[in-house]
Amino acid sequence: MKKLGLATALLLAMTGAQAYQFEVQGQSEYIDNTVNDKNFTGAVQGTYYFKNVDATKGPLAEAAFLNQASNFSLAYNYGEYDVDADEADFVSHVYGAKAEAYIPTQLVPVYASAAYSHTIRDGKGGQDNDNGDRYALELGAVVAPNFLVAVGYTSVADQTSYDAFNILSNGVAKAALESTTIGVDPNYDQDAITARTKYVGAIDGTNMAVGFEAGLVYGEDTMYNLKTDLYLTPALSVGASYAETSANTDTDSAWGANVNYFITPAVAVGASYVNANAVGEARDTQTVGVNAKFRF
């Protein structure tokens, strides 16, 4: 009977579960630029929601946001970067922990989050080993139905420190742009002010929906990013994104596209493409990513 119960629970999770409390996602990106075409990343994230998430309210991809679901997440990212000349090779490991909370009040739901990421950089080909920490806090409110506004503060111990959750959400190229924007001097701590908005809403008269996100990072330099998703059905979405930084760096902007599909309410797959534009030299970077999610 125990085996039958376990098999039944697994079958429901794989086929038609409309509520979940855990989500596990994996992602890998292939990186191609002028100096190398053999770089890649791999990432995994696990999220626990403190209450069951109702997946029937709108787009499946945004179920947690639409439910204002408080949660705790752990993430890990592995990356390899190999230059043909063997002069700047390294392997990186990024670990992250994050908590998000939605707190009801008499006026509007209040949002708060805290995150920590630690990067270990293993230099090859004569490069130094390095590591760094980053801390981030956010505070905001759901000022209208499904419309979040938040501001935050980020402290980066040194430049070799990336946001593990940004890599999973937006890709390694945009995460690198954000890190460069906050500061490029590895000898000093760097601070940044952040701001972002997010909205998800139904398109009247259809089962379609649309999502918009906008963000700003103000550190040593300034970066803004824009993202939109069109949910053709609750299960299928296509999206586009753009980011640009004022930092004096070889790569100053990136645009991307993505598609995601829920095979069942509990299982999703997706693909992404990002093109990061290089200035002053022929070193544009392109990434192609695949991802999968499993909810139970």
LINCORWO-V723435 format. One record per helix or strand. SS is the DSSP state (helix for helix, strand for strand). FROM is the first residue (numbers start at 1). TO is the last residue. If there is no record, write none. Layout:
{{SS FROM TO} {SS FROM TO}}
This chain:
{{helix 2 15} {strand 19 33} {strand 36 54} {helix 60 66} {strand 71 81} {strand 90 103} {strand 109 123} {strand 130 144} {strand 147 156} {helix 164 170} {helix 172 182} {strand 190 202} {strand 209 218} {strand 222 231} {strand 236 245} {strand 251 264} {strand 267 278} {strand 285 295}}
